[in-house]
């Protein structure tokens, strides 16, 4: 998961402000004071090497923080040790539009002190939380609670909308939000005559979420459609995993068939409720 906080204020009590965000990143908490901004990141190490944040450019004038997973990071920057290391090279190449190159689930902030710009963005569906405030400065955080504990008025804190790229002017305290873009423009016209492309897209979605995993995988397996489809995709790709079922109102005949069909690719545990 991870979590982060950026503020133009000096933090006097990090433990208090970070209290609810800290469990999202139990592996490492990092704090940095750069260009009169405070940067805090809580790391949950999931893919690649264990790389602390914030990411800072070699010149020290661009700083990035991020929470989530970028599935295509090796395609974007083959030398990246972790997925977050693609942020600064892509930003240097494409500016605020770099976010459109990312395939993943994420919330991120990039502060460019040379150009006096800050970029804030979430993925298309805002699967990772991100809040901001322009009250007497600039403040970004994974949780609203962190901004409130920082001392910001409740009415001055807003959530970053899904599928959005926000650009702020670091030198304009009165009206810092200067641009708002969509990350992706949807074309809702329908031309499909069958579900084959959906099935391929679903299998690809499952595959890319496990390709760089460093921990054993598990799913909650019920007798329903959703977990059953994920289970099938994993087995068809011959990806070993654990499956846990909490027995309550599940159809045990369906579950037994699923467990038997998966063979050695799944280790299943049924837990009595």
Phi and psi in degrees as a GROMACS rama.xvg file:
@    title "Ramachandran Plot"
@    xaxis  label "Phi"
@    yaxis  label "Psi"
@TYPE xy
71.1504  167.665  UNK-2
-161.676  160.177  UNK-3
-153.636  163.985  UNK-4
-141.754  136.597  UNK-5
-129.792  132.222  UNK-6
-149.182  142.684  UNK-7
-81.4681  1.1618  UNK-8
-96.9469  157.032  UNK-9
-84.0387  128.943  UNK-10
-82.2164  123.272  UNK-11
-93.538  -20.8904  UNK-12
-143.647  83.4902  UNK-13
-61.6066  -40.2934  UNK-14
-58.6949  -41.7439  UNK-15
-69.6076  -48.2041  UNK-16
-65.3768  -36.9596  UNK-17
-89.6841  4.41985  UNK-18
-56.1596  -50.4802  UNK-19
-83.4831  -21.8648  UNK-20
-82.4824  -27.0244  UNK-21
-55.2837  -42.2331  UNK-22
-63.4998  -18.3644  UNK-23
-71.7718  -19.795  UNK-24
-137.917  74.3191  UNK-25
-77.012  -10.4793  UNK-26
-80.4459  -31.521  UNK-27
-166.864  133.905  UNK-28
-113.808  126.841  UNK-29
-122.208  138.599  UNK-30
-128.063  137.196  UNK-31
-140.405  143.79  UNK-32
-112.239  111.315  UNK-33
-136.501  129.317  UNK-34
53.2726  40.6805  UNK-35
65.4387  21.5394  UNK-36
-118.711  149.312  UNK-37
-102.85  130.352  UNK-38
-119.655  127.235  UNK-39
-128.845  134.154  UNK-40
-136.969  134.24  UNK-41
-110.159  119.441  UNK-42
-99.1488  130.682  UNK-43
-112.354  111.543  UNK-44
-81.0621  113.725  UNK-45
-122.212  -38.0052  UNK-46
-136.289  153.11  UNK-47
65.0672  -162.807  UNK-48
-74.5876  160.945  UNK-49
-80.2074  103.509  UNK-50
-118.086  115.571  UNK-51
-66.9396  156.19  UNK-52
-119.084  160.271  UNK-53
-76.6252  159.376  UNK-54
-86.1096  132.602  UNK-55
-127.325  132.93  UNK-56
-64.6106  161.429  UNK-57
-61.2628  -29.4351  UNK-58
-83.9508  -10.1694  UNK-59
79.086  9.77796  UNK-60
-105.742  -1.97555  UNK-61
-129.292  129.577  UNK-62
-128.637  136.37  UNK-63
-131.567  144.637  UNK-64
-132.416  151.084  UNK-65
-158.993  150.235  UNK-66
-134.248  128.323  UNK-67
136.846  -152.155  UNK-68
-142.222  132.626  UNK-69
-110.756  111.036  UNK-70
-75.8212  -26.9806  UNK-71
-102.108  26.096  UNK-72
-65.0554  -33.2272  UNK-73
-71.2479  -28.9365  UNK-74
-71.4131  -33.8966  UNK-75
-78.9257  -47.2502  UNK-76
-137.332  91.9218  UNK-77
-57.0766  -25.3813  UNK-78
-88.7714  -0.374373  UNK-79
-64.2785  133.372  UNK-80
-78.0073  -27.9182  UNK-81
-145.315  167.77  UNK-82
-64.7757  -33.2138  UNK-83
-67.0142  -18.8089  UNK-84
-73.837  -1.51246  UNK-85
-83.947  -15.2795  UNK-86
-62.5731  -52.5745  UNK-87
-66.7544  -44.8672  UNK-88
-61.3076  -40.5646  UNK-89
-68.3287  -40.1331  UNK-90
-63.1474  -41.4002  UNK-91
-62.0044  -31.534  UNK-92
-83.9781  -39.6885  UNK-93
-120.909  -4.54046  UNK-94
69.0156  -153.537  UNK-95
-62.4254  -21.2977  UNK-96
-73.1954  -5.28095  UNK-97
-59.0593  -26.9751  UNK-98
-59.8227  -30.7807  UNK-99
-67.7186  -13.7318  UNK-100
-85.0403  -11.6851  UNK-101
-86.0474  131.224  UNK-102
-109.945  104.993  UNK-103
176.734  -168.476  UNK-104
-121.154  117.286  UNK-105
-160.441  161.329  UNK-106
-135.452  136.12  UNK-107
-147.215  158.877  UNK-108
-139.594  131.656  UNK-109
-124.664  124.578  UNK-110
-113.2  118.885  UNK-111
-107.335  100.331  UNK-112
-80.7291  -13.7689  UNK-113
-76.9121  -39.4686  UNK-114
-97.4061  -2.09325  UNK-115
57.5181  48.0395  UNK-116
-130.557  148.879  UNK-117
-129.861  137.242  UNK-118
-117.328  129.784  UNK-119
-126.844  132.911  UNK-120
-156.835  153.344  UNK-121
-123.386  168.857  UNK-122
-72.2462  -178.572  UNK-123
-57.5803  -39.62  UNK-124
-105.892  7.59511  UNK-125
52.9337  51.1482  UNK-126
-70.5104  -19.9641  UNK-127
-111.329  135.737  UNK-128
-72.1123  146.51  UNK-129
-157.19  128.003  UNK-130
-126.549  157.102  UNK-131
-148.765  162.886  UNK-132
-149.984  144.423  UNK-133
-112.533  23.4278  UNK-134
-77.6175  112.275  UNK-135
51.3613  42.4024  UNK-136
138.542  -157.692  UNK-137
-126.538  136.279  UNK-138
-145.888  129.488  UNK-139
-130.494  143.143  UNK-140
-158.275  153.528  UNK-141
-66.6836  -34.5431  UNK-142
-118.152  141.013  UNK-143
-59.9321  -36.519  UNK-144
-59.3927  -34.2715  UNK-145
-66.0142  -39.133  UNK-146
-70.408  -37.4784  UNK-147
-67.006  -40.0203  UNK-148
-70.3166  -20.0527  UNK-149
-70.8605  -19.5286  UNK-150
109.974  10.4188  UNK-151
-79.3211  141.304  UNK-152
-62.9061  143.565  UNK-153
-56.7405  -39.4563  UNK-154
-74.5875  -5.44332  UNK-155
-102.792  9.761  UNK-156
-114.068  130.072  UNK-157
-132.158  152.853  UNK-158
-86.8269  141.576  UNK-159
-72.2079  126.855  UNK-160
-66.4947  150.887  UNK-161
-58.9273  153.321  UNK-162
56.919  43.5194  UNK-163
-134.97  149.678  UNK-164
-123.931  117.617  UNK-165
-106.759  135.138  UNK-166
-119.577  127.057  UNK-167
-114.058  148.878  UNK-168
-97.4087  115.266  UNK-169
-68.9716  -16.9866  UNK-170
-104.513  11.5406  UNK-171
-124.051  79.6473  UNK-172
-65.6078  -23.1397  UNK-173
-75.8058  -45.6342  UNK-174
-135.465  75.4054  UNK-175
-73.076  -28.5005  UNK-176
-78.1918  111.581  UNK-177
-112.298  -20.0751  UNK-178
-144.666  147.358  UNK-179
-140.324  121.087  UNK-180
-125.294  157.282  UNK-181
-84.7807  140.243  UNK-182
-72.9166  -38.3947  UNK-183
-139.539  134.019  UNK-184
-96.6067  117.9  UNK-185
-81.6688  138.574  UNK-186
-110.049  105.191  UNK-187
-90.5205  6.37787  UNK-188
-66.9243  141.687  UNK-189
-110.995  128.358  UNK-190
-128.162  -4.73071  UNK-191
-73.4674  143.823  UNK-192
-112.353  -5.68365  UNK-193
-153.63  -177.913  UNK-194
-103.149  11.6614  UNK-195
-63.2785  -42.0939  UNK-196
-65.7032  -35.4097  UNK-197
-62.211  -44.0886  UNK-198
-62.4588  -42.7408  UNK-199
-64.0348  -41.1262  UNK-200
-65.2734  -39.0176  UNK-201
-64.7966  -46.1852  UNK-202
-61.6595  -39.7163  UNK-203
-64.8956  -38.9642  UNK-204
-62.8843  -40.5785  UNK-205
-68.524  -44.3833  UNK-206
-61.092  -44.7743  UNK-207
-72.0808  -18.7214  UNK-208
-81.8556  -10.7793  UNK-209
-119.071  -5.2002  UNK-210
-65.1479  -30.4055  UNK-211
-113.044  17.1709  UNK-212
-65.0121  138.957  UNK-213
-108.405  -3.02955  UNK-214
-117.02  154.689  UNK-215
-58.9649  144.761  UNK-216
-97.3803  146.515  UNK-217
-143.427  156.342  UNK-218
-132.86  154.926  UNK-219
-86.7464  116.755  UNK-220
-106.392  118.522  UNK-221
-111.664  -171.909  UNK-222
-93.6565  9.2024  UNK-223
-87.9485  -175.808  UNK-224
-78.058  -42.5261  UNK-225
-63.6224  -58.3499  UNK-226
-66.796  -31.0723  UNK-227
-62.3208  -40.3294  UNK-228
-66.5851  -41.617  UNK-229
-63.6063  -42.3891  UNK-230
-58.2142  -46.3733  UNK-231
-63.2094  -43.439  UNK-232
-61.8891  -41.3224  UNK-233
-65.4497  -45.1195  UNK-234
-66.82  -42.2874  UNK-235
-61.1938  -30.6006  UNK-236
-88.8381  4.21667  UNK-237
55.9913  47.3964  UNK-238
-105.307  112.156  UNK-239
-66.7656  143.322  UNK-240
-161.624  163.492  UNK-241
-97.1382  144.236  UNK-242
-127.396  132.59  UNK-243
-120.737  132.705  UNK-244
-123.819  126.092  UNK-245
-94.2547  109.044  UNK-246
-74.698  122.411  UNK-247
-144.758  -85.1026  UNK-248
-111.547  18.3484  UNK-249
-70.2974  151.249  UNK-250
-82.2843  103.191  UNK-251
-68.3343  -26.5755  UNK-252
-64.449  -43.4243  UNK-253
-64.0801  -42.932  UNK-254
-62.8119  -41.6374  UNK-255
-63.2728  -38.6794  UNK-256
-65.3078  -40.8966  UNK-257
-64.5438  -43.3209  UNK-258
-64.3662  -44.0178  UNK-259
-65.6026  -39.609  UNK-260
-65.8949  -34.8544  UNK-261
-70.2279  -23.3724  UNK-262
61.616  -136.05  UNK-263
-81.9515  -1.75108  UNK-264
-78.0574  -12.4798  UNK-265
-132.446  134.083  UNK-266
-105.445  116.624  UNK-267
-109.147  138.116  UNK-268
-125.146  125.994  UNK-269
-102.309  122.801  UNK-270
-108.515  125.107  UNK-271
-73.1227  132.363  UNK-272
